[in-house]
Amino acid sequence: MFAWLLCLILVSEAWPVKCQYQQQQLIILAGQSNMAGRGGVTNDTRTNKLTWDGIVPPQCQPNPSILRLTAKLKWVLAHEPLHADIDVNKTNGVGPGLPFANAVLTKVPNFGVIGLVPCAIGGTNISQWRKGSSLYEQMIQRAQVALRGGGTIRAVLWYQGESDTVNLEDAKLYKERSDMFFTDLRSDLQSPLLPIIRVALASGEGPFIEIVRKAQLSSDLPNVRCVDAMGLPLEPDGLHLTTPAQVRLGEMMADAFLQSIPSSIKTTSHSHSHSPPKFPHFISYFLILPLLTHLFWMILTFRY
């Protein structure tokens, strides 16, 4: 009897955790280096190598309600650097993902469990994200795996374009290419009005920054909101946002995201994700089987 009670307790305790993982509010993080995160990454003059200073501000601290999908497609507690096992050929630091998620939960405490899906790769231009490319297909695959647990994709956070400022033709085609990318992404995720929070560049690798910025600030697609990063502090390389800048950007993206979703989502996500789980059928068997056994034994004892 003691063993049976112990099994029942263990199963009952494990079930709510599983349900919690199944009801995530999924956020895809995509783009290039400033989305992957370079906050706190500087050149170590002693080794002449890029290193992360390891400083994690309060807005980027781990939160039990914020998970991350790893490169091995497993859910774990999210912590900086979010893209350490995704953008593997670069040195990663603080990005906007965790400040975004923490800001959402601060503003909407009942939002539920947030599942971040990191996909950003540094140094990539918009053509490398077109439908059919390896980066695009990997992002779709990761999104589909994230959905298997029963969650819902709530938004895509997109920060990209620095690499498209080098060539004039790329800069001029940026609006057309990015609009097609967003359209294809929504189609493949079967969410035609999926909120997309994009960032207008704070810097660039070439001289055509303003052409790309104009394209980013003037999208005609519905439910695409743009957050302007211009003026946020940059690292000494003049290209990447500092840690405080990434924190501020994440908070700005959170504000834009919350303005883009229906109020019903803000008020019902928590009740859906934390509703009391129903007992699975096998727990009923645990409850009924001992009773039937005891009843059968009583009948045999009574007869003999």
ABEGO torsion letter per residue (X at the ends): XAAAAAAAAAAAAAAAAAAAAAABBBBBBBEBAAAAEABGBBBBAAAGBBBBAGBBBAAABBBAABBBBBAAGBBBBBBOBAAAAABAABBBBBBAAAAAAAAAAAABAAAEBBBBBBABBBGBBAAAABBGBAAAAAAAAAAAAAAAAGBBBABBBBBBGAAAAABAAAAAAAAAAAAAAAAAAAAAAGBAABBBBBBBBABBABAAAAAAAAAAAABABBGBBBBBABGBBBBAAGABBBAAAAAAAAAAAAAAAAAABBAAAAAAAAAAAABBBBBBAAAAAAAAAAAAAAAAAAAAAAAX
